[in-house]
Amino acid sequence: MNENNTNTHFIFLGWLSIAFLFAFLTRNYLSLYLGLQGGLFTSVIYVLFALGAFYKSYLVKSSTLRKSGEEIHRLNLYLVRALFFAVLFVGLVDMFIAVLRVEQILPILFNDVNVANLTRPSFVGTFIHFPLIILGFMAALYSKTLGFTWLALLIVAAELVIVICRFVFSYEQALMGDLVRYWYAALFLFSSAYTLYDEGHVRVDVVYAGLSEKSKGLVNATGSVILGLSTCITIIIVGFNGKTAILNKPVLVFEISQAGTVGMFVKYHLAYFLGIFAITMFIQFVSYFLISVADYKGHSGARKVSVNASH
């Protein structure tokens, strides 16, 4: 088996992992929300995604291990960028609706039917949150920034508003804390994948720093599979496997906080945030694995990570 064939097999393994991930998520969505399920139906989904991975790996032979890893990373960047816009739009709009609801302004602006709808989490989630999430994915097509810096700035601004309202105007509502928690969770969980790419996660450098590039590649590739991918797979399977799964159930019932209608209707999003963390980390670990294998094989074009970025 020559070197090129071996590299192509590794590339196929990477894309096949991504394909099975999206096949699993597609089956989960169609089963839960459209009622489409069954052994044959599930098999068709997996076969179609697997064929896509085969085509990408064996029929489009213009990619190397490192380029394939970077391509998967760019796919992940788009997902993270889209999710940033989604939580930005949902957070601002839901906070605005919550203010109108808490201050009893809704009856002034809308009729009784719409007022009742805007107090129902299922209506807000389906007809307001979901379109805003789609808008976030559309905005990500035209923007190249990840938005973590801006999201952190918005969190600081929200905290400042809470402090001013509490200590200057003696005014505080549950929705204010809900918004901060919502954005905080998104900031840390969504940015974790890019942090892995930038070598920013905590690492014990006592032994690793003295290794050769080939040895580092072996350690990173092995760790990606044994520690990284295994953890992500566990979260995804346990969290999304069935209607009563720990991540699916809160979303299906549009779970809200104990504050009820005086808070924001975004608590059910927090359940999926953990799932999104596992999904984006899974994709990034696949990218990291391919790049690490390229390092182990001594392929050229290795990306140099700055000291500041990696610490």
Summary of the structure (lengths in Angstrom):
residues: 311
radius of gyration: 22.2
end to end distance: 39.7
largest distance: 74.1
contacts: 958
relative contact order: 0.13
helix: 76%
strand: 0%
